[in-house]
Amino acid sequence: MIKADYREAASGIPGMLAAKYGLDVVSMRLKTGDYIVGDDVIVERKSAADFVQSVIDGRLFMQAARIKKSTAAGIYIVEGDIYNSGLAMHKNAIKGAIVSLSAIWKIPVVFSENTEDTGFIISLMANQKYAAVDEFYNRTGRRPKQFFTRQAYILQGFPGIGPKLARALLESFGSIEGIVNADIKALTEVRGMGGIKAGKMKELVTKKYAGVDNVEKVNDSVCG
């Protein structure tokens, strides 16, 4: 399923995603982004002029901050030629904004020719995302050998749990067993562990496995 902000209807992209690509599109008010692919990929769509203007007025990185706070992955799709937007901004400043989004904020920027091309890119994202859930994959990366770091490594598999928060949880509850058995109220007493993160952790721990074809997808943190 793709969630589309209701203001995107005028672009024609939501209708295209449904009619041309056969995707299930739901129109709603989104707190963050213009589209949500599946339950955890936020798409921020911008015209070339709007991208440049958002750099000038500071909106770009405010939006990036909201995406990062949501614990979902994010991507910018920019339509048109950003170096010929008609706005007075040096090319190097525009390149700097793109580098900052990609390297510092870890939000990739993809360029499209027009709204039709944007629809195609979003459809690719949806198809690749749902093809990926048909398989289980080995967890990649270096596996720590020390006992404490192995515990922290396991905890970092939960949404929004980084090394600092993993350590804080272990210090508060003493073990992974103590963490997963704690209720949401107790979890949120740990600094950095908000209600959304705690809820997602409890859902992953308690929800019964129903097979990859029947997994319910929820992301209340980015939907209004």
For each residue, the residues with C-beta under 8 A, 3 or more apart:
1: 23 24 25 26 38 217
2: 14 17 23 24 25 26 35 36 37 38 122 126
3: 25 26 28 30 35 36 223
4: 8 9 13 14 17 25 26 27 28 30 34 35
5: 8 27 28 29 30 33 34 35
6: 9 27 28 29
7: 10 34
8: 4 5 11 13 14 27 34 35 45
9: 4 6 12 14 15 27
10: 7
11: 8 14 45 115
12: 9 15 16 115
13: 4 8 16 17 35 45 115 118 119 122
14: 2 4 8 9 11 17 18 25 27
15: 9 12 18 19 25
16: 12 13 19 20 21 115 116 119
17: 2 4 13 14 20 21 23 25 119 122 123 126
18: 14 15 21 22 23 24 25
19: 15 16
20: 16 17 119 123
21: 16 17 18 119 123 126
22: 18
23: 1 2 17 18 123 126
24: 1 2 18
25: 1 2 3 4 14 15 17 18
26: 1 2 3 4
27: 4 5 6 8 9 14
28: 3 4 5 6 223 224
29: 5 6 223 224
30: 3 4 5 33 34 35 36 222 223 224
31: 66 222 223 224
32: 42 63 66 67 70 72 222
33: 5 30 36 42 43 44 67 74 222
34: 4 5 7 8 30 43 44 45
35: 2 3 4 5 8 13 30 42 43 45 122
36: 2 3 30 33 39 40 41 42 43 72 219 222 223
37: 2 41 43 122 125 126 129
38: 1 2 41 126 129 130 217
39: 36 72 217 218 219
40: 36 71 72 73 219
41: 36 37 38 72 73 74 75 125 129
42: 32 33 35 36 67 70 72 73 74 75 222
43: 33 34 35 36 37 74 75 76 77 122 125
44: 33 34 63 67 74 75 76 77
45: 8 11 13 34 35 76 77 79 118
46: 50 51 54 76 77 78 79
47: 50 51 78 79 80
48: 51 52 78 79 80 81 82 84 85
49: 52 53 80 85 86 87
50: 46 47 53 54
51: 46 47 48 54 55 60 76 78 82 85
52: 48 49 55 56 82 85 87 89 94
53: 49 50 56 57 59 87
54: 46 50 51 57 58 59 60 63
55: 51 52 58 60 89 93 94 97
56: 52 53 87 89
57: 53 54
58: 54 55 61 62
59: 53 54 62 63
60: 51 54 55 63 64 97 101
61: 58 64 65 100 105
62: 58 59 65 66
63: 32 44 54 59 60 66 67
64: 60 61 67 68 74 101 105 107
65: 61 62 68 69
66: 31 32 62 63 69 70
67: 32 33 42 44 63 64 70 72 74 105 107
68: 64 65 74 105 106 107
69: 65 66
70: 32 42 66 67 74 221 222
71: 40 159 160 196 197 200 221
72: 32 36 39 40 41 42 67 219 221 222
73: 40 41 42
74: 33 41 42 43 44 64 67 68 70 107
75: 41 42 43 44 107 108 109 110 125
76: 43 44 45 46 51 101 107 108 109 110
77: 43 44 45 46 110 111 112 118 121 122
78: 46 47 48 51 82 109 110 111 112
79: 45 46 47 48 111 112 113 114 115 117 118
80: 47 48 49 85 113 114
81: 48 84 85
82: 48 51 52 78 85 94 111
83: 91 94
84: 48 81
85: 48 49 51 52 80 81 82 89
86: 49
87: 49 52 53 56
88:
89: 52 55 56 85 93 94
90: 93 94
91: 83 94 95
92: 95 96
93: 55 89 90 96 97
94: 52 55 82 83 89 90 91 97 98
95: 91 92 98 99
96: 92 93 99 100
97: 55 60 93 94 100 101
98: 94 95 101 102 109
99: 95 96 102 103 104
100: 61 96 97 103 104 105
101: 60 64 76 97 98 104 105 107 108 109
102: 98 99 105 106 107 108 109
103: 99 100 106
104: 99 100 101
105: 61 64 67 68 100 101 102
106: 68 102 103
107: 64 67 68 74 75 76 101 102
108: 75 76 101 102
109: 75 76 78 98 101 102
110: 75 76 77 78 121
111: 77 78 79 82
112: 77 78 79 117 118 120 121
113: 79 80 116 117
114: 79 80 117 118
115: 11 12 13 16 79 118 119
116: 16 113 119 120
117: 79 112 113 114 120 121
118: 13 45 77 79 112 114 115 121 122
119: 13 16 17 20 21 115 116 122 123
120: 112 116 117 123 124
121: 77 110 112 117 118 124 125
122: 2 13 17 35 37 43 77 118 119 125 126
123: 17 20 21 23 119 120 126 127
124: 120 121 127 128
125: 37 41 43 75 121 122 128 129
126: 2 17 21 23 37 38 122 123 129 130
127: 123 124 130 131
128: 124 125 131 132
129: 37 38 41 125 126 132 133
130: 38 126 127 133 134
131: 127 128 134
132: 128 129 135
133: 129 130 212 215
134: 130 131 212
135: 132
136:
137: 140
138:
139: 157
140: 137
141:
142:
143: 150 153
144: 149 150 152 153
145: 149 150
146: 149 150
147: 150 151
148: 151 152 170
149: 144 145 146 152 153
150: 143 144 145 146 147 153 154
151: 147 148 154 155 166 170 175 176
152: 144 148 149 155 156 163 166 167 170
153: 143 144 149 150 156 157
154: 150 151 157 176
155: 151 152 158 161 165 166 169 170 176 179
156: 152 153 161 162 163 166
157: 139 153 154 161
158: 155 161 197 200 201 204
159: 71 197 200 201 204
160: 71 165 196 197 200
161: 155 156 157 158 165 166 169 197 201
162: 156 165 166
163: 152 156 166 167
164: 167 168 192
165: 155 160 161 162 168 169 190 192 193
166: 151 152 155 156 161 162 163 169 170
167: 152 163 164 170 171
168: 164 165 171 172 190 191 192 193
169: 155 161 165 166 172 173 179 187 190 193
170: 148 151 152 155 166 167 173 174 175 176 179
171: 167 168 174
172: 168 169 189 190
173: 169 170 178 179 182 186
174: 170 171 178
175: 151 170 178 179
176: 151 154 155 170 179 180
177: 180 181
178: 173 174 175 181 182
179: 155 169 170 173 175 176 182 187 201
180: 176 177 201 205
181: 177 178
182: 173 178 179 186 187
183: 186 187
184: 187 188 195 198 199 202
185: 188 189
186: 173 182 183 189
187: 169 179 182 183 184 190 193 197 198 201 202
188: 184 185 193 194 195 198
189: 172 185 186 193
190: 165 168 169 172 187 193
191: 168
192: 164 165 168
193: 165 168 169 187 188 189 190 197 198
194: 188 197 198
195: 184 188 198 199
196: 71 160 199 200 220 221
197: 71 158 159 160 161 187 193 194 200 201
198: 184 187 188 193 194 195 201 202
199: 184 195 196 202 203
200: 71 158 159 160 196 197 203 204
201: 158 159 161 179 180 187 197 198 204 205
202: 184 187 198 199 205 206
203: 199 200 206 207 218
204: 158 159 200 201 207
205: 180 201 202
206: 202 203
207: 203 204
208:
209:
210: 214 215 216
211: 214 215
212: 133 134 215
213:
214: 210 211
215: 133 210 211 212
216: 210
217: 1 38 39
218: 39 203
219: 36 39 40 72 222 223
220: 196 223
221: 70 71 72 196
222: 30 31 32 33 36 42 70 72 219
223: 3 28 29 30 31 36 219 220
224: 28 29 30 31
